[in-house]
Amino acid sequence: MPRLPVVSGADAVRALERLGFVVIRQRGSHIILRRASQGCVVPNHRELKTGTLSGVLKQAGVSVEEFIGALKA
């Protein structure tokens, strides 16, 4: 399994949007995204810690490989 890259919250949201997620709403610095029945909450920080990003991907049901591919696209 490849290592998680260090990305900002905005970069993570862009990558998840490429994977079919849609921004539902934002409250403060937390952006809520949804794809069908899957949902996730992404903190809009300058830099997401690897544990936080891992939790977001687990919530979203997205593999690390898929996420990295969407980041590069």
N, C-alpha and C positions, 0 to 999 in steps of 0.2 A: 504494500500500500504506500503510495507516495505521501510525502510530508505535506502538511497543510501550509499554504503560502500565507504570508502576512499581508492582509488587505484591509482597506477601510470599510466601514459599513455601507457607504454608497457603492463601492465596487462590488460588494457582496450582493446588494440589491440588484444591480445591473446584471450580474451573472445569473441570479435566480430568475429574473425577468426573461432572460434568453432561454431558460429552461421551461418557460410556460407559466411562471407565477405572476400574479397581478397584485399591485399594491392596493390594499383595501382601505387602510387608514393609517394615520400617524398620530401618536399622542406623545408629546415631548420628543425625546430622542429615540423612541421605539417605533419602528415601521413594521406593520403587520401585513404579511403577504399570504395569498391563498392560491392553490391550484387544485381544483376539484374538491376533494375532502381533506387534502393535506394543507396544513397551514404552518407558518413559522413567524417568529418575531425576531427582527434584526435590530440591534442597537446601532444608531447612526453615530458611531464614534470614528475618530481619525484612524485608529488602528485597533482591530479586533484581536484579542488574545486567541491563541490556538484552541484553548479549551472552549471558549465562547463560540468560535466558528464551528468547532466540532459539534457542539450542542445544537446550533442552528441547522446544520446539515442533517443531523439525526432527526430533528423535529420535521424537517422538510421531506425526509425520505430520499435524500439525494446522496449518491456516493461521492467520495473525494475525487475520483477520476472524472465523473460527469461535471463536477463543479470546476475543476481545473480546466477542462475542455471549454466550458462556457466562459471562463475568464479570458482565455486566449482568443476566443472568437470575436 
